[in-house]
Amino acid sequence: MAARSKARKRAFQILFEADQRGTSVRSVLADWVRHARSDDRQPPVNEFTMQLVEGYADHVARIDELIATYAVGWDLDRMPVADRNIVRLGAYELIWADETPDAVAIDEAVQLAKEFSTDDSPAFVNGLLARLKDMKPSLRREGA
């Protein structure tokens, strides 16, 4: 697995854990970093993982607003936890991480859905992120 794919997977795990614990992603990220420093068996949290988590945290309200608006037929709270956090991470990377090509952001999110969620999740994640990609220029202008 490529280094950036591993970093995305860890970022997803941090978002998922924060969601499950009902705490901030920055708090969970700090826990992961602290644990990696104190336990030689834990790999360090790399820079790209930190960028993804911090970037998501900077835009959390807007990302959740976009998901709630464009996830047709799904309330954010009723969405499977894995899907919700995969889409959150994908939306951040798609809209704000300019160094990542749109197709890569979507494909990586779909791969996470295949690994961590239901059989229907990859299509859901792909469809929602593709919709956000099509609207990306206007989403960024709207105070993103």
C-alpha positions as CSV (number, residue, x, y, z in Angstrom):
1,M,0.0,0.0,0.0
2,A,1.4,3.4,-1.0
3,A,2.4,5.8,1.8
4,R,-0.4,8.3,1.1
5,S,-3.0,5.6,1.1
6,K,-1.7,4.4,4.5
7,A,-1.9,8.0,5.7
8,R,-5.5,8.4,4.5
9,K,-6.4,5.1,6.2
10,R,-4.9,6.4,9.5
11,A,-6.7,9.8,9.1
12,F,-9.9,7.9,8.5
13,Q,-9.3,5.8,11.7
14,I,-8.7,9.0,13.7
15,L,-11.9,10.6,12.4
16,F,-13.8,7.4,13.1
17,E,-12.5,7.2,16.6
18,A,-13.3,10.8,17.4
19,D,-16.8,10.3,16.0
20,Q,-17.3,7.2,18.2
21,R,-15.9,8.8,21.3
22,G,-17.8,12.1,20.7
23,T,-14.6,14.1,21.0
24,S,-12.6,16.4,18.7
25,V,-10.4,14.9,16.0
26,R,-7.5,17.1,17.2
27,S,-7.8,15.5,20.6
28,V,-7.7,12.0,19.1
29,L,-4.8,13.0,16.8
30,A,-2.8,14.2,19.8
31,D,-3.5,10.9,21.5
32,W,-2.3,9.0,18.5
33,V,0.9,11.1,18.3
34,R,1.6,10.8,22.0
35,H,1.0,7.0,21.9
36,A,3.3,6.6,18.9
37,R,6.1,8.4,20.7
38,S,5.8,6.3,23.8
39,D,5.3,2.9,22.2
40,D,8.0,1.6,19.8
41,R,5.5,-0.9,18.4
42,Q,3.2,2.0,17.1
43,P,4.3,3.6,13.8
44,P,4.6,7.4,14.0
45,V,1.7,9.5,12.7
46,N,3.1,10.9,9.5
47,E,2.9,14.5,8.2
48,F,0.3,13.7,5.6
49,T,-2.0,12.1,8.1
50,M,-1.7,15.1,10.3
51,Q,-2.4,17.5,7.4
52,L,-5.6,15.6,6.5
53,V,-6.9,15.5,10.1
54,E,-6.0,19.1,10.8
55,G,-7.5,20.2,7.4
56,Y,-10.7,18.4,8.1
57,A,-10.8,19.9,11.6
58,D,-10.4,23.4,10.1
59,H,-13.5,22.8,7.9
60,V,-15.6,20.4,9.9
61,A,-18.8,22.6,10.1
62,R,-18.7,23.3,6.3
63,I,-18.0,19.7,5.4
64,D,-20.9,18.4,7.6
65,E,-23.2,21.1,6.1
66,L,-22.2,19.9,2.5
67,I,-22.8,16.3,3.3
68,A,-26.1,17.0,5.0
69,T,-27.2,19.0,2.0
70,Y,-26.1,16.7,-0.8
71,A,-26.4,13.2,0.6
72,V,-29.8,12.6,-0.9
73,G,-32.0,10.5,1.4
74,W,-29.5,10.4,4.3
75,D,-29.3,12.4,7.5
76,L,-25.8,12.8,8.7
77,D,-26.7,11.2,12.1
78,R,-28.3,8.2,10.4
79,M,-25.5,7.5,8.0
80,P,-23.2,4.6,8.9
81,V,-20.3,5.9,11.0
82,A,-17.7,4.5,8.5
83,D,-19.4,6.1,5.5
84,R,-19.8,9.4,7.3
85,N,-16.2,9.7,8.1
86,I,-14.9,8.4,4.8
87,V,-17.0,11.1,3.1
88,R,-15.8,13.7,5.5
89,L,-12.2,12.9,4.8
90,G,-12.9,12.7,1.0
91,A,-14.8,15.9,1.0
92,Y,-11.9,17.7,2.7
93,E,-9.3,16.4,0.3
94,L,-11.5,17.0,-2.7
95,I,-12.4,20.6,-2.0
96,W,-9.5,22.0,0.0
97,A,-6.4,19.8,-0.7
98,D,-5.3,21.3,-4.0
99,E,-2.3,19.0,-4.3
100,T,-4.5,15.9,-4.6
101,P,-6.1,15.3,-8.0
102,D,-9.9,15.1,-7.7
103,A,-10.0,11.5,-9.2
104,V,-7.4,10.4,-6.6
105,A,-9.4,11.8,-3.7
106,I,-12.5,10.1,-4.8
107,D,-10.8,6.8,-5.7
108,E,-9.0,6.7,-2.3
109,A,-12.3,7.3,-0.5
110,V,-14.0,4.5,-2.5
111,Q,-11.2,2.2,-1.5
112,L,-11.7,3.0,2.2
113,A,-15.4,2.3,1.8
114,K,-14.6,-1.1,0.2
115,E,-12.3,-2.0,3.1
116,F,-14.3,-0.6,6.0
117,S,-18.0,-0.5,5.2
118,T,-20.9,-2.3,3.5
119,D,-21.2,-3.5,-0.1
120,D,-23.4,-0.5,-0.9
121,S,-21.0,2.0,0.5
122,P,-18.5,2.4,-2.3
123,A,-21.2,3.5,-4.7
124,F,-22.7,5.9,-2.1
125,V,-19.3,7.4,-1.4
126,N,-18.4,7.7,-5.1
127,G,-21.8,9.3,-6.0
128,L,-21.7,11.9,-3.2
129,L,-18.1,12.9,-3.8
130,A,-18.6,13.0,-7.5
131,R,-21.5,15.4,-6.9
132,L,-19.3,17.6,-4.7
133,K,-16.6,17.5,-7.3
134,D,-19.0,18.8,-10.0
135,M,-19.9,21.7,-7.7
136,K,-16.4,22.3,-6.3
137,P,-15.9,25.8,-7.9
138,S,-19.1,27.2,-6.4
139,L,-18.5,25.4,-3.1
140,R,-15.2,27.1,-2.7
141,R,-16.7,30.5,-3.6
142,E,-19.4,30.1,-1.0
143,G,-17.1,30.7,1.9
144,A,-15.5,27.3,1.9
